[in-house]
Amino acid sequence: MKKTNLKILLTFLVVAFISCASFAQIRPKSQRWSKIYKTPEIYRDWMFSISGGSALYYGGLSNYDLDPMNKIPNESNLSYSATAGKWLRSYGAVRASFQKGKIHTIKNSKDLNASFNEYTAQVMINITDFFNYPSGYQRMFYSYVFLGYGLIDFKSSVYSTTTGLLVKEYGQEKMVTEWVVPLGVGFAYNFNQNFTFSLDATYHYLNTDKLDAYTNDSKDFMLYLGLTVFYNFNLKDFNGYIVRPKSRRSLKWAKF
């Protein structure tokens, strides 16, 4: 009888040990599982965006600098950009940007047409979350600012509206390169954990006064107004917030 009870007790202990070991291996939400299988830091929180809008020219040949109702239809042209970057914090990111566009205006019988390619590195700050945020989260609506530095290649030509002949050109044989500082602000809406839509306004300070092919008393600059679509990688929803996998609360999602 005693041997029988001892066998039953040993059998129960073996079964209990095997069950506990098996449960520990398959429990997907354990901290141990998350640490083993979580996505490496370098692969997390990347973003890609495309933007389209208008580039507004300000310089010696501009007419409507203080009149936006005429500035946009008469002294702007199509521009678009693409960026790729990484969120280093829930409120801060770095990104690389390429922008391409054209500018156009007519003043004093001079018809200006110019094109440009811009390459910049930027720091982006989510100011909504920077001043008031839970760690690892990003709100559905937020505003942001960004500052960058880079290069702009451009060429320009000016024709006479009366004769149709070329009056002046700059950078036609080889595009001229100068440095540029973009400073911008945006207002964003997180549609879901992957897609974000925003409106941007960017001031481009150019280290040249010959964007319009003429030497003027002050530097030329551009203002870009655009609609941007972001695609964010490896983010999840949690209680109405966008959760970044580096957050402790989101380790259970930190696997592709």
N, C-alpha and C positions, 0 to 999 in steps of 0.2 A: 504493500500500500504506500509505504514511504517512497519506494523507488518510483512508483507510478506518479505520485505527486511531484517528485523531483524532476521527472521527465517532462511533465506538463509545464512546470515552471521554467525549465530550460528552453523548451520549445517556444513558450510565450515570449521570453526575453530575446531569442534569436529573431522571431518574427517582428517584434517591436523594433529591434535595431535595424533590420533590413528596411522596414517601412520608413523609419526616420531618415535613413541614408538616402533612400530613393526620393523622398519628398524634398530633401535638401538639394538634390541634383536638378529636379524639374521645376522648382519654385522660381518662376521667371521674374518676380518683382522684388526679389531679395537684393540687398545692397551688394552682397558678394557677386551675384550674377551681373549686376549693373557695372561694377568695377571691371569685371573680366571682359564684358562684351561691349562696353560703351564705345561710341565712335571716337577715334583719336581727335584731339583738339584741332589739329591742322585741317581736318576735313569738315569741321562744323561752321555754321553761321556764315556761309558764303552767300553773296547776292549778285544778281545781274540785272541791269536795267536798260531800257531803251526809251528815248525821249524824242518828241517831235514838237516843233513850234516855230516861232518867228525870231529872227535876229534883227534888232533895231540898231541903226547906225547913228553915231553922234560924232560930228567932226566939222571941218571947215566948209563942207558942202551940204550940211544938213539944214533943213528949213523949219522943222516943227519940234524942236527939242522940248518945249514947254506945252505942247499941244498933242496929247496922246490920241485924241480922236482922229487927227490927221496923220500923226506919226506912224501908227500901225498900218493903215492902208497904203500910205505913200512912201514910207522910208523903212520898210522891213521886207524881209524875204525868208524863204523856207530854210530851216536849219534842223538838224537832227543829231543825236548823240547816242553813244553806247558806253556803259560803264560796267566794271567788274570790281567787286570789293569784298571785304570781310568785316563782320562785326566783331570787334575785340572786346567790347562790353555791350550790355543791353542798350546803352545810350551812346556808344562811340564806334565809329567804323573808319576804315581807310579804303580808298578805291582809286582806280586808274580810269581816266575818261578820255574818249575820243569824240570830237565834235566836228561836224562839217557843215558848211553853209555858204550862203551868198548874201550880199548886200546891194542895195540899189537906191538911187535918189537922183533927182533932177533939180539943178539950181543954176540960175543965170545962164541959161542955154548950155549948161554942161550936164551930160548924162553919165553918171558914174555906175559902173558895174564892177564888183569885186567878188572874189571867192576865197575861202580860207579853210584850212585844216588845223585843228587845235589838239594838242596832246598834253594832258595835265595829270598830276597826282594830287589827291584831295584828302582832307580830313573832314569827316562828317559827324556832327553832334546832334543827337536827338535831345533838344532842349527841354521838351516836356518831361522826359524820364530822367534827365540829368538833375533837375531840381526836385523832383518828387517821383520816386519810383520804388516798387518792390524789387528786390534783387532777382535778376534773371527774367523779368517780365517786360513787355512793351505794350502800351495801351493801344486801343483800336484806332483812336485819332491822336495824331501827334504832329508837332512842328519841328523843323530841323534847320540847321545852318551848316554851311560848308565853306571851306577856304582851300585854295589850291595854288599851285605854281607849275608852270610848264612853258611850252613853246607853241607858237602859232606860225604857220606858213601861209602866205597870202600873195595874191597878185591882183592888180587893179588896172582898169583902163577907163579913160574919160573921152567921150565923143561929143562933138558939137551937135546940138539939136537943130541947128539951122542948115549946116552944110553936110552933116552926117560923117564928117572926117574925124579921124583920131586926133585928139588934142594933146593928150598926155597918157603915159602908161608907166607902170612900175611893177617889176617882178615878172614880166611876161616870159622872158627867156628862161629864167630860173626863179622859182618862188622865193620871196624874201622871208627870212626867219627872224622872229623877235620873241622875247619872253612875254608872258601874259600871266596875270593874276586874276583868277575867277573868284568872286565872292557872291554867295547865293543864299537864298532862304526858300523853304518849301513847306507845304502843308499836306500831310499824308493821311491816308485811310487804309488800314489793314483789312482788306476784303476777307481774307482767310489766312491760314498759317503760311501760305506760299506767296500769294499775290497782294501787292500794295500799289495803290494809285496815288499820285501826288501832282500838285501844281507847283512849278518852280519859277523863280525869277532870279536871274544871275547877271551880275555886273562884271564885265570883262575889261580890266584895265590893261591897255596895250602899251608896250614900251616903244611906241612909234607915233608919229603924227602924219604918216604917209599911207595910211590905209586907203585914203582917197586919192593917192598919187601926188598930192600936193603937200608942201611944207607949210604948216600952220603954227600959230603961236602956242598951242597947247596940244597935249597928246589926244589921239582919237580913242574912243572906247565903244563898246557894244553893250546892249542890254538884250538878254535872251529870255523869252517867255515861252514856257513849254509844259506839256503834259507828259508825265513820266509813269512808266509801268515797271515795277520791281518784281523780280522773282527771287524769293528767299528760300534757301536750301536748309533742310533738316530742322524745321521748326514745327511746333505743335500748339494746339489750343488748350488752354487750361483756365476754366472759370472766367471766360471773357477776355483773357489776355493772350498775347503771343508769348510762348515760353521758349526760352533758349536752352538747348540741351546742356549747357555748362552749369545751369542752375542745379543745386542739390535736389530740389523737388522734382526735377525732370529727368533724373538718371534712368528711370525705367523706360523712357522713350529714346534714350541716346544710342539707338541701334538702327542702321539703315533697314 
